[in-house]
Amino acid sequence: MYRSLALLTGLALLIPATALAQALPTPDDPIAYAESAGIPEIAAEATILDAEGNVLRQGTNEWFCVAAEGQPMCGDAQWMTWMDAYMNQRAETGVTELGISYMLQGDEGASNIDPYAEGPTADNEWVITGPHLMMIVPDPALLEGIPTDPDAGGPYVMWRDTPFAHVMVPIYEDDVEMPYREDR
């Protein structure tokens, strides 16, 4: 377990500080907004999509960035496969190897247990995460031993027990909020 956590934490440290310190674009400029989710060297060559999946700019690398308001993200080809399965509510993701995605602007919140929850409820573990990266693997058994509680500090598994389980790796340990958690 500790080896997995050390690896995940080490990956988070690979994000250049300049990627986090840059001025944050707004959705008014969807290309810059989408690019702001990822590492500049990757995002500059990525395919840019709007929130509906329309191509705004064709990229020259294997990455994509999405200008989804409140949650722009950049991901690799494995994440594109995962996103397609998620958007179409498939039982299998089609992920065949480790996939990496960045959300360096953070997100506006999601249920930690229900991939399709549209808002916080008393029992869906709503969590808001600041800048983070996410990782997917082809075999969910590889995620065993990683905490599922966002309040545990460090990486945690989101959407456990679903085909869309993935590891959330907050860049800043104290930048995870669970404002609707009853035991706080």
C-alpha positions as CSV (number, residue, x, y, z in Angstrom):
1,M,0.0,0.0,0.0
2,Y,2.7,2.5,1.0
3,R,4.6,1.8,-2.2
4,S,1.5,2.8,-4.2
5,L,1.0,5.9,-2.2
6,A,4.6,6.9,-2.6
7,L,4.4,6.4,-6.4
8,L,1.2,8.5,-6.7
9,T,2.6,11.3,-4.5
10,G,5.9,11.2,-6.6
11,L,3.9,11.6,-9.8
12,A,2.1,14.6,-8.4
13,L,5.5,16.3,-7.7
14,L,6.3,16.0,-11.4
15,I,3.9,18.8,-12.2
16,P,5.9,22.0,-12.8
17,A,5.1,24.8,-10.3
18,T,4.6,27.1,-13.3
19,A,1.6,25.0,-14.4
20,L,-0.1,25.8,-11.1
21,A,1.0,29.4,-10.8
22,Q,-0.2,30.7,-14.2
23,A,-3.2,33.1,-14.4
24,L,-6.3,31.1,-14.9
25,P,-8.2,31.6,-18.1
26,T,-12.0,31.7,-18.1
27,P,-14.6,29.7,-20.3
28,D,-14.9,32.9,-22.4
29,D,-11.7,31.6,-24.2
30,P,-12.4,27.9,-24.4
31,I,-9.1,26.9,-25.9
32,A,-7.0,28.6,-23.2
33,Y,-9.5,27.4,-20.6
34,A,-9.2,23.8,-21.7
35,E,-5.4,24.1,-21.8
36,S,-5.3,25.5,-18.3
37,A,-6.3,22.1,-17.0
38,G,-3.0,20.4,-18.0
39,I,0.7,20.8,-18.0
40,P,1.5,23.5,-20.6
41,E,3.9,21.4,-22.6
42,I,1.2,18.7,-23.1
43,A,-1.8,21.0,-23.4
44,A,-0.2,23.2,-26.1
45,E,-0.2,20.2,-28.5
46,A,-3.4,18.5,-27.3
47,T,-6.7,18.3,-29.2
48,I,-9.1,20.7,-27.6
49,L,-12.8,19.8,-27.2
50,D,-15.8,21.8,-26.0
51,A,-18.0,20.3,-23.3
52,E,-20.1,18.5,-25.9
53,G,-17.1,16.8,-27.5
54,N,-16.8,19.0,-30.6
55,V,-13.2,19.6,-31.7
56,L,-12.1,23.2,-31.3
57,R,-8.5,22.5,-32.3
58,Q,-7.0,19.4,-33.7
59,G,-3.9,18.4,-31.7
60,T,-0.5,16.9,-32.6
61,N,0.0,14.6,-29.6
62,E,-2.1,11.8,-28.0
63,W,-3.7,14.1,-25.4
64,F,-7.0,15.9,-25.3
65,C,-8.2,18.8,-23.2
66,V,-11.9,19.6,-22.5
67,A,-13.3,23.1,-21.9
68,A,-16.0,21.9,-19.5
69,E,-17.1,24.9,-17.4
70,G,-16.1,24.5,-13.8
71,Q,-14.0,21.4,-14.5
72,P,-11.7,21.6,-17.4
73,M,-9.5,18.6,-17.8
74,C,-6.7,17.2,-20.0
75,G,-6.2,13.4,-20.5
76,D,-4.3,10.9,-22.4
77,A,-5.7,8.3,-24.9
78,Q,-6.8,5.9,-22.1
79,W,-8.8,8.7,-20.6
80,M,-10.5,9.4,-23.9
81,T,-11.6,5.7,-23.9
82,W,-12.7,6.0,-20.3
83,M,-14.6,9.2,-21.0
84,D,-16.5,7.6,-23.9
85,A,-17.5,4.7,-21.7
86,Y,-18.6,7.1,-18.9
87,M,-20.6,9.4,-21.2
88,N,-22.4,6.4,-22.8
89,Q,-22.8,4.7,-19.4
90,R,-21.1,1.5,-20.5
91,A,-20.4,-1.4,-18.1
92,E,-16.8,-1.7,-19.3
93,T,-14.4,1.2,-19.8
94,G,-12.1,-0.4,-22.4
95,V,-9.0,0.9,-20.4
96,T,-6.0,-1.3,-21.3
97,E,-3.1,0.5,-19.5
98,L,-2.4,3.2,-17.0
99,G,-4.1,6.5,-17.9
100,I,-3.3,10.0,-16.6
101,S,-5.5,13.0,-16.5
102,Y,-5.0,16.5,-15.1
103,M,-7.5,18.9,-13.6
104,L,-5.1,21.7,-12.5
105,Q,-8.0,24.1,-12.0
106,G,-9.7,21.7,-9.7
107,D,-13.4,20.9,-9.9
108,E,-16.8,22.1,-8.7
109,G,-17.5,18.9,-6.9
110,A,-18.8,15.4,-7.5
111,S,-20.1,12.4,-5.5
112,N,-17.3,10.2,-4.4
113,I,-19.4,7.1,-4.8
114,D,-22.0,7.8,-7.6
115,P,-20.6,8.7,-11.0
116,Y,-23.9,10.1,-12.2
117,A,-24.9,12.2,-9.1
118,E,-25.9,15.7,-10.2
119,G,-25.6,17.3,-6.8
120,P,-24.8,16.8,-3.1
121,T,-27.1,14.6,-0.9
122,A,-26.7,13.5,2.7
123,D,-25.4,10.1,1.6
124,N,-23.4,10.6,-1.6
125,E,-20.1,11.8,-0.2
126,W,-19.9,15.0,-2.2
127,V,-16.3,16.2,-2.5
128,I,-14.7,19.3,-4.0
129,T,-11.1,18.9,-5.0
130,G,-8.6,21.6,-5.9
131,P,-5.9,21.1,-8.5
132,H,-5.3,17.3,-9.0
133,L,-4.4,14.6,-11.3
134,M,-6.3,11.4,-11.8
135,M,-5.2,7.9,-12.8
136,I,-7.0,4.9,-14.2
137,V,-5.9,1.3,-14.5
138,P,-7.2,-1.6,-16.5
139,D,-7.7,-3.8,-13.4
140,P,-9.5,-2.3,-10.4
141,A,-7.7,-4.8,-8.1
142,L,-4.6,-2.6,-8.6
143,L,-6.4,0.1,-6.6
144,E,-6.8,-2.1,-3.5
145,G,-5.0,-0.6,-0.5
146,I,-5.5,3.0,-1.6
147,P,-7.9,4.9,0.7
148,T,-11.4,5.6,-0.5
149,D,-11.9,8.5,2.0
150,P,-11.1,11.9,0.5
151,D,-10.4,13.1,4.1
152,A,-7.7,10.5,4.6
153,G,-5.1,12.9,3.2
154,G,-3.3,12.3,-0.1
155,P,-4.5,10.1,-3.0
156,Y,-7.9,8.3,-2.7
157,V,-10.1,6.1,-4.9
158,M,-13.2,7.8,-6.3
159,W,-16.2,5.9,-7.6
160,R,-15.1,2.7,-6.0
161,D,-17.1,-0.4,-6.8
162,T,-18.0,1.0,-10.2
163,P,-16.4,0.5,-13.6
164,F,-15.3,4.1,-13.4
165,A,-13.1,3.8,-10.3
166,H,-10.0,6.0,-10.5
167,V,-7.4,7.5,-8.2
168,M,-7.6,11.2,-7.3
169,V,-4.2,12.7,-6.4
170,P,-4.7,16.2,-4.9
171,I,-1.7,18.4,-5.6
172,Y,-2.2,20.1,-2.2
173,E,-3.1,17.8,0.6
174,D,-5.4,20.2,2.3
175,D,-7.3,21.2,-0.9
176,V,-10.1,18.6,-0.6
177,E,-13.4,19.6,0.9
178,M,-16.4,17.6,1.9
179,P,-18.8,20.4,2.8
180,Y,-21.8,18.1,3.1
181,R,-20.3,15.5,5.3
182,E,-22.4,14.9,8.3
183,D,-19.7,13.8,10.7
184,R,-17.7,17.0,10.5
